[in-house]
Protein backbone atom coordinates (compact mmCIF):
# COMPACT_ATOMS: atom_id res chain seq x y z
CA UNK A 1 0.00 0.00 0.00
CA UNK A 2 2.80 2.43 0.87
CA UNK A 3 5.31 1.78 -1.91
CA UNK A 4 5.98 -0.53 -4.85
CA UNK A 5 9.75 0.08 -4.64
CA UNK A 6 11.41 -3.21 -3.67
CA UNK A 7 14.34 -1.60 -1.86
CA UNK A 8 12.02 0.62 0.17
CA UNK A 9 9.83 -2.37 1.02
CA UNK A 10 12.91 -4.18 2.34
CA UNK A 11 13.81 -1.10 4.39
CA UNK A 12 10.31 -1.10 5.87
CA UNK A 13 10.57 -4.78 6.78
CA UNK A 14 13.98 -4.26 8.40
CA UNK A 15 12.73 -1.32 10.46
CA UNK A 16 9.56 -3.12 11.53
CA UNK A 17 11.68 -6.12 12.53
CA UNK A 18 13.53 -3.81 14.93
CA UNK A 19 10.44 -2.49 16.68
CA UNK A 20 8.37 -5.69 16.96
CA UNK A 21 10.62 -7.24 19.67
CA UNK A 22 10.09 -4.10 21.74
CA UNK A 23 6.30 -4.57 21.90
CA UNK A 24 5.39 -6.06 25.31
CA UNK A 25 3.42 -9.29 25.18
CA UNK A 26 0.66 -7.78 27.30
CA UNK A 27 -0.11 -5.13 24.69
CA UNK A 28 -3.30 -5.56 22.67
CA UNK A 29 -3.11 -6.23 18.91
CA UNK A 30 -4.41 -2.70 18.41
CA UNK A 31 -1.49 -1.18 20.30
CA UNK A 32 1.02 -3.37 18.47
CA UNK A 33 -0.47 -2.42 15.09
CA UNK A 34 -0.21 1.24 15.99
CA UNK A 35 3.52 0.89 16.60
CA UNK A 36 4.12 -1.04 13.37
CA UNK A 37 2.07 1.24 11.12
CA UNK A 38 3.63 4.35 12.61
CA UNK A 39 7.07 2.99 11.67
CA UNK A 40 5.88 2.20 8.13
CA UNK A 41 4.68 5.80 7.72
CA UNK A 42 7.95 7.16 9.05
CA UNK A 43 10.09 5.07 6.69
CA UNK A 44 8.02 5.67 3.56
CA UNK A 45 7.07 9.27 4.28
CA UNK A 46 3.49 8.42 3.28
CA UNK A 47 1.01 9.65 5.87
CA UNK A 48 -2.00 7.62 4.69
CA UNK A 49 -1.08 4.51 2.63
CA UNK A 50 -4.74 3.38 2.54
CA UNK A 51 -6.18 6.68 1.31
CA UNK A 52 -6.98 5.29 -2.14
CA UNK A 53 -8.88 2.22 -0.95
CA UNK A 54 -10.74 4.30 1.63
CA UNK A 55 -11.94 6.69 -1.06
CA UNK A 56 -12.92 3.74 -3.28
CA UNK A 57 -15.00 1.99 -0.64
CA UNK A 58 -16.56 5.21 0.62
CA UNK A 59 -17.97 5.66 -2.89
CA UNK A 60 -19.04 2.03 -3.25
CA UNK A 61 -20.78 2.05 0.14
CA UNK A 62 -22.50 5.36 -0.52
CA UNK A 63 -23.92 3.99 -3.77
CA UNK A 64 -25.49 1.16 -1.74
CA UNK A 65 -27.21 3.47 0.73
CA UNK A 66 -30.66 3.53 -0.98
CA UNK A 67 -30.65 -0.27 -1.25
CA UNK A 68 -29.66 -0.67 2.41
CA UNK A 69 -32.39 1.71 3.53
CA UNK A 70 -34.97 -0.22 1.50
CA UNK A 71 -33.90 -3.53 3.07
CA UNK A 72 -34.48 -2.05 6.51
CA UNK A 73 -37.74 -0.33 5.57
CA UNK A 74 -39.30 -3.53 4.19
CA UNK A 75 -38.08 -5.76 7.01
CA UNK A 76 -40.38 -7.32 9.61
CA UNK A 77 -37.87 -6.18 12.25
CA UNK A 78 -36.21 -2.97 11.00
CA UNK A 79 -33.90 -2.58 14.02
CA UNK A 80 -32.57 -6.12 13.75
CA UNK A 81 -32.06 -5.75 10.00
CA UNK A 82 -30.27 -2.43 10.53
CA UNK A 83 -27.96 -4.14 13.05
CA UNK A 84 -27.16 -6.83 10.49
CA UNK A 85 -26.54 -4.16 7.85
CA UNK A 86 -24.11 -2.40 10.18
CA UNK A 87 -22.32 -5.67 10.92
CA UNK A 88 -22.14 -6.51 7.21
CA UNK A 89 -20.27 -3.25 6.66
CA UNK A 90 -17.59 -4.51 9.05
CA UNK A 91 -16.28 -6.76 6.28
CA UNK A 92 -14.59 -3.72 4.63
CA UNK A 93 -11.27 -4.33 6.33
CA UNK A 94 -7.75 -4.21 4.89
CA UNK A 95 -5.99 -4.96 8.18
CA UNK A 96 -6.94 -8.62 8.58
CA UNK A 97 -6.35 -10.37 5.26
CA UNK A 98 -9.79 -11.93 4.73
CA UNK A 99 -11.10 -11.66 1.18
CA UNK A 100 -14.41 -9.87 0.89
CA UNK A 101 -17.07 -8.90 -1.59
CA UNK A 102 -19.59 -6.34 -0.34
CA UNK A 103 -22.63 -7.64 -2.25
CA UNK A 104 -21.88 -11.27 -1.40
CA UNK A 105 -21.14 -10.59 2.24
CA UNK A 106 -24.15 -8.32 2.67
CA UNK A 107 -26.43 -11.12 1.48
CA UNK A 108 -24.58 -13.63 3.65
CA UNK A 109 -24.85 -11.56 6.81
CA UNK A 110 -28.50 -10.66 6.26
CA UNK A 111 -29.29 -14.35 5.96
CA UNK A 112 -27.02 -15.54 8.75
CA UNK A 113 -27.80 -16.52 12.32
CA UNK A 114 -25.90 -14.74 15.08
CA UNK A 115 -23.24 -16.77 16.87
CA UNK A 116 -23.80 -14.51 19.89
CA UNK A 117 -27.12 -12.69 20.01
CA UNK A 118 -27.74 -10.32 22.92
CA UNK A 119 -30.55 -8.58 21.06
CA UNK A 120 -33.02 -8.47 23.93
CA UNK A 121 -30.47 -6.82 26.20
CA UNK A 122 -29.59 -4.36 23.43
CA UNK A 123 -33.22 -3.30 22.98
CA UNK A 124 -33.63 -2.83 26.73
CA UNK A 125 -30.46 -0.74 26.96
CA UNK A 126 -31.50 1.33 23.95
CA UNK A 127 -34.90 2.06 25.50
CA UNK A 128 -33.24 3.39 28.66
CA UNK A 129 -30.38 5.21 26.98
CA UNK A 130 -30.19 8.98 26.80
CA UNK A 131 -26.56 9.37 25.75
CA UNK A 132 -25.35 6.99 23.01
CA UNK A 133 -21.72 6.82 21.88
CA UNK A 134 -21.02 4.92 18.64
CA UNK A 135 -17.41 3.83 18.04
CA UNK A 136 -16.69 3.69 14.31
CA UNK A 137 -14.37 1.23 12.61
CA UNK A 138 -13.57 1.42 8.90
CA UNK A 139 -14.09 3.86 6.05
CA UNK A 140 -17.02 2.83 3.84
CA UNK A 141 -18.47 0.98 6.80
CA UNK A 142 -19.66 4.41 7.96
CA UNK A 143 -22.56 4.23 5.48
CA UNK A 144 -23.72 0.95 7.03
CA UNK A 145 -23.43 2.52 10.48
CA UNK A 146 -25.55 5.43 9.30
CA UNK A 147 -28.37 3.03 8.40
CA UNK A 148 -28.38 1.64 11.93
CA UNK A 149 -28.10 5.04 13.61
CA UNK A 150 -31.11 6.30 11.66
CA UNK A 151 -33.09 3.41 13.23
CA UNK A 152 -32.09 4.13 16.81
CA UNK A 153 -34.22 7.25 17.27
CA UNK A 154 -31.61 8.59 19.70
CA UNK A 155 -29.12 11.42 19.78
CA UNK A 156 -25.82 9.75 18.93
CA UNK A 157 -22.17 10.83 19.11
CA UNK A 158 -20.07 9.15 16.41
CA UNK A 159 -16.36 8.70 17.20
CA UNK A 160 -13.75 8.20 14.47
CA UNK A 161 -9.95 7.96 14.57
CA UNK A 162 -7.80 11.06 14.93
CA UNK A 163 -5.26 10.23 12.21
CA UNK A 164 -4.62 7.52 9.60
CA UNK A 165 -4.34 3.90 10.67
CA UNK A 166 -4.99 1.14 8.11
CA UNK A 167 -8.40 1.88 6.49
CA UNK A 168 -10.08 3.13 9.67
CA UNK A 169 -12.55 5.98 9.27
CA UNK A 170 -11.43 9.57 9.83
CA UNK A 171 -13.59 12.69 10.02
CA UNK A 172 -13.30 13.30 6.26
CA UNK A 173 -14.49 9.75 5.54
CA UNK A 174 -17.45 10.16 7.88
CA UNK A 175 -18.47 13.43 6.27
CA UNK A 176 -18.10 12.03 2.75
CA UNK A 177 -20.44 9.20 3.75
CA UNK A 178 -22.97 11.75 4.98
CA UNK A 179 -23.17 10.66 8.58
CA UNK A 180 -22.68 14.26 9.73
CA UNK A 181 -26.26 14.82 8.54
CA UNK A 182 -27.56 12.64 11.38
CA UNK A 183 -24.96 12.69 14.16
CA UNK A 184 -22.23 14.77 15.73
CA UNK A 185 -18.78 13.48 14.74
CA UNK A 186 -15.91 13.56 17.21
CA UNK A 187 -12.37 12.16 17.21
CA UNK A 188 -11.23 9.60 19.75
CA UNK A 189 -7.79 11.17 19.63
CA UNK A 190 -6.30 7.78 18.72
CA UNK A 191 -4.22 6.54 15.79
CA UNK A 192 -4.70 2.84 16.63
CA UNK A 193 -7.13 0.30 15.10
CA UNK A 194 -9.03 0.14 18.40
CA UNK A 195 -10.20 2.74 20.89
CA UNK A 196 -7.28 2.43 23.31
CA UNK A 197 -8.55 4.44 26.28
CA UNK A 198 -5.08 5.29 27.54
CA UNK A 199 -4.38 7.10 24.26
CA UNK A 200 -7.73 8.86 23.89
CA UNK A 201 -8.26 12.60 24.19
CA UNK A 202 -9.84 14.14 27.28
CA UNK A 203 -12.72 15.39 25.12
CA UNK A 204 -13.47 11.86 23.94
CA UNK A 205 -13.14 10.39 27.43
CA UNK A 206 -15.78 12.80 28.69
CA UNK A 207 -18.26 11.50 26.10
CA UNK A 208 -17.18 7.93 26.87
CA UNK A 209 -17.64 8.29 30.61
CA UNK A 210 -20.98 10.09 30.24
CA UNK A 211 -22.48 7.56 27.79
CA UNK A 212 -25.11 5.17 29.09
CA UNK A 213 -24.95 3.07 25.92
CA UNK A 214 -21.85 2.45 23.81
CA UNK A 215 -22.08 0.72 20.43
CA UNK A 216 -18.67 -0.62 19.49
CA UNK A 217 -17.96 -1.66 15.90
CA UNK A 218 -15.30 -4.11 14.82
CA UNK A 219 -12.82 -6.58 16.17
CA UNK A 220 -10.17 -3.97 17.06
CA UNK A 221 -12.54 -2.19 19.42
CA UNK A 222 -13.60 -5.52 20.91
CA UNK A 223 -9.98 -6.45 21.63
CA UNK A 224 -9.32 -3.29 23.64
CA UNK A 225 -12.70 -2.77 25.31
CA UNK A 226 -14.04 -6.24 26.09
CA UNK A 227 -13.07 -5.98 29.77
CA UNK A 228 -14.05 -2.36 30.32
CA UNK A 229 -16.78 -1.76 32.95
CA UNK A 230 -19.15 0.16 30.68
CA UNK A 231 -22.53 -0.62 29.03
CA UNK A 232 -20.95 -1.68 25.72
CA UNK A 233 -22.50 -3.72 22.92
CA UNK A 234 -20.04 -5.15 20.39
CA UNK A 235 -21.10 -5.50 16.75
CA UNK A 236 -18.59 -7.36 14.61
CA UNK A 237 -17.67 -10.02 12.14
CA UNK A 238 -15.13 -12.36 13.74
CA UNK A 239 -12.04 -12.21 11.55
CA UNK A 240 -9.32 -14.29 13.20
CA UNK A 241 -8.96 -17.62 14.98
CA UNK A 242 -7.72 -16.05 18.23
CA UNK A 243 -10.88 -13.98 18.75
CA UNK A 244 -13.00 -16.89 17.48
CA UNK A 245 -11.55 -19.20 20.16
CA UNK A 246 -11.96 -16.53 22.84
CA UNK A 247 -15.64 -16.08 22.00
CA UNK A 248 -16.31 -19.75 21.27
CA UNK A 249 -17.42 -19.04 17.70
CA UNK A 250 -16.06 -19.44 14.16
CA UNK A 251 -14.19 -17.09 11.85
CA UNK A 252 -16.70 -15.02 9.81
CA UNK A 253 -19.46 -15.51 12.40
CA UNK A 254 -21.51 -12.42 13.25
CA UNK A 255 -21.77 -11.20 16.81
CA UNK A 256 -23.99 -8.86 18.81
CA UNK A 257 -22.50 -9.16 22.28
CA UNK A 258 -23.08 -7.32 25.51
CA UNK A 259 -19.95 -6.77 27.57
CA UNK A 260 -19.71 -9.55 30.13
CA UNK A 261 -20.01 -8.77 33.81
TORKOL-123464 format. One record per residue (C-alpha): x, y, z. Coordinates in steps of 0.1 Angstrom, whole numbers, padded with zeros to 4 digits, always signed. Layout:
XYZ;...
//
This chain:
+0000+0000+0000;+0028+0024+0009;+0053+0018-0019;+0060-0005-0048;+0097+0001-0046;+0114-0032-0037;+0143-0016-0019;+0120+0006+0002;+0098-0024+0010;+0129-0042+0023;+0138-0011+0044;+0103-0011+0059;+0106-0048+0068;+0140-0043+0084;+0127-0013+0105;+0096-0031+0115;+0117-0061+0125;+0135-0038+0149;+0104-0025+0167;+0084-0057+0170;+0106-0072+0197;+0101-0041+0217;+0063-0046+0219;+0054-0061+0253;+0034-0093+0252;+0007-0078+0273;-0001-0051+0247;-0033-0056+0227;-0031-0062+0189;-0044-0027+0184;-0015-0012+0203;+0010-0034+0185;-0005-0024+0151;-0002+0012+0160;+0035+0009+0166;+0041-0010+0134;+0021+0012+0111;+0036+0043+0126;+0071+0030+0117;+0059+0022+0081;+0047+0058+0077;+0080+0072+0091;+0101+0051+0067;+0080+0057+0036;+0071+0093+0043;+0035+0084+0033;+0010+0096+0059;-0020+0076+0047;-0011+0045+0026;-0047+0034+0025;-0062+0067+0013;-0070+0053-0021;-0089+0022-0009;-0107+0043+0016;-0119+0067-0011;-0129+0037-0033;-0150+0020-0006;-0166+0052+0006;-0180+0057-0029;-0190+0020-0032;-0208+0020+0001;-0225+0054-0005;-0239+0040-0038;-0255+0012-0017;-0272+0035+0007;-0307+0035-0010;-0307-0003-0012;-0297-0007+0024;-0324+0017+0035;-0350-0002+0015;-0339-0035+0031;-0345-0021+0065;-0377-0003+0056;-0393-0035+0042;-0381-0058+0070;-0404-0073+0096;-0379-0062+0123;-0362-0030+0110;-0339-0026+0140;-0326-0061+0137;-0321-0058+0100;-0303-0024+0105;-0280-0041+0130;-0272-0068+0105;-0265-0042+0078;-0241-0024+0102;-0223-0057+0109;-0221-0065+0072;-0203-0033+0067;-0176-0045+0090;-0163-0068+0063;-0146-0037+0046;-0113-0043+0063;-0078-0042+0049;-0060-0050+0082;-0069-0086+0086;-0063-0104+0053;-0098-0119+0047;-0111-0117+0012;-0144-0099+0009;-0171-0089-0016;-0196-0063-0003;-0226-0076-0023;-0219-0113-0014;-0211-0106+0022;-0242-0083+0027;-0264-0111+0015;-0246-0136+0036;-0248-0116+0068;-0285-0107+0063;-0293-0143+0060;-0270-0155+0088;-0278-0165+0123;-0259-0147+0151;-0232-0168+0169;-0238-0145+0199;-0271-0127+0200;-0277-0103+0229;-0306-0086+0211;-0330-0085+0239;-0305-0068+0262;-0296-0044+0234;-0332-0033+0230;-0336-0028+0267;-0305-0007+0270;-0315+0013+0240;-0349+0021+0255;-0332+0034+0287;-0304+0052+0270;-0302+0090+0268;-0266+0094+0257;-0254+0070+0230;-0217+0068+0219;-0210+0049+0186;-0174+0038+0180;-0167+0037+0143;-0144+0012+0126;-0136+0014+0089;-0141+0039+0060;-0170+0028+0038;-0185+0010+0068;-0197+0044+0080;-0226+0042+0055;-0237+0010+0070;-0234+0025+0105;-0256+0054+0093;-0284+0030+0084;-0284+0016+0119;-0281+0050+0136;-0311+0063+0117;-0331+0034+0132;-0321+0041+0168;-0342+0072+0173;-0316+0086+0197;-0291+0114+0198;-0258+0098+0189;-0222+0108+0191;-0201+0092+0164;-0164+0087+0172;-0138+0082+0145;-0099+0080+0146;-0078+0111+0149;-0053+0102+0122;-0046+0075+0096;-0043+0039+0107;-0050+0011+0081;-0084+0019+0065;-0101+0031+0097;-0125+0060+0093;-0114+0096+0098;-0136+0127+0100;-0133+0133+0063;-0145+0098+0055;-0174+0102+0079;-0185+0134+0063;-0181+0120+0028;-0204+0092+0037;-0230+0118+0050;-0232+0107+0086;-0227+0143+0097;-0263+0148+0085;-0276+0126+0114;-0250+0127+0142;-0222+0148+0157;-0188+0135+0147;-0159+0136+0172;-0124+0122+0172;-0112+0096+0197;-0078+0112+0196;-0063+0078+0187;-0042+0065+0158;-0047+0028+0166;-0071+0003+0151;-0090+0001+0184;-0102+0027+0209;-0073+0024+0233;-0085+0044+0263;-0051+0053+0275;-0044+0071+0243;-0077+0089+0239;-0083+0126+0242;-0098+0141+0273;-0127+0154+0251;-0135+0119+0239;-0131+0104+0274;-0158+0128+0287;-0183+0115+0261;-0172+0079+0269;-0176+0083+0306;-0210+0101+0302;-0225+0076+0278;-0251+0052+0291;-0250+0031+0259;-0218+0024+0238;-0221+0007+0204;-0187-0006+0195;-0180-0017+0159;-0153-0041+0148;-0128-0066+0162;-0102-0040+0171;-0125-0022+0194;-0136-0055+0209;-0100-0065+0216;-0093-0033+0236;-0127-0028+0253;-0140-0062+0261;-0131-0060+0298;-0140-0024+0303;-0168-0018+0330;-0191+0002+0307;-0225-0006+0290;-0210-0017+0257;-0225-0037+0229;-0200-0051+0204;-0211-0055+0168;-0186-0074+0146;-0177-0100+0121;-0151-0124+0137;-0120-0122+0116;-0093-0143+0132;-0090-0176+0150;-0077-0161+0182;-0109-0140+0188;-0130-0169+0175;-0116-0192+0202;-0120-0165+0228;-0156-0161+0220;-0163-0198+0213;-0174-0190+0177;-0161-0194+0142;-0142-0171+0119;-0167-0150+0098;-0195-0155+0124;-0215-0124+0132;-0218-0112+0168;-0240-0089+0188;-0225-0092+0223;-0231-0073+0255;-0200-0068+0276;-0197-0096+0301;-0200-0088+0338;
//
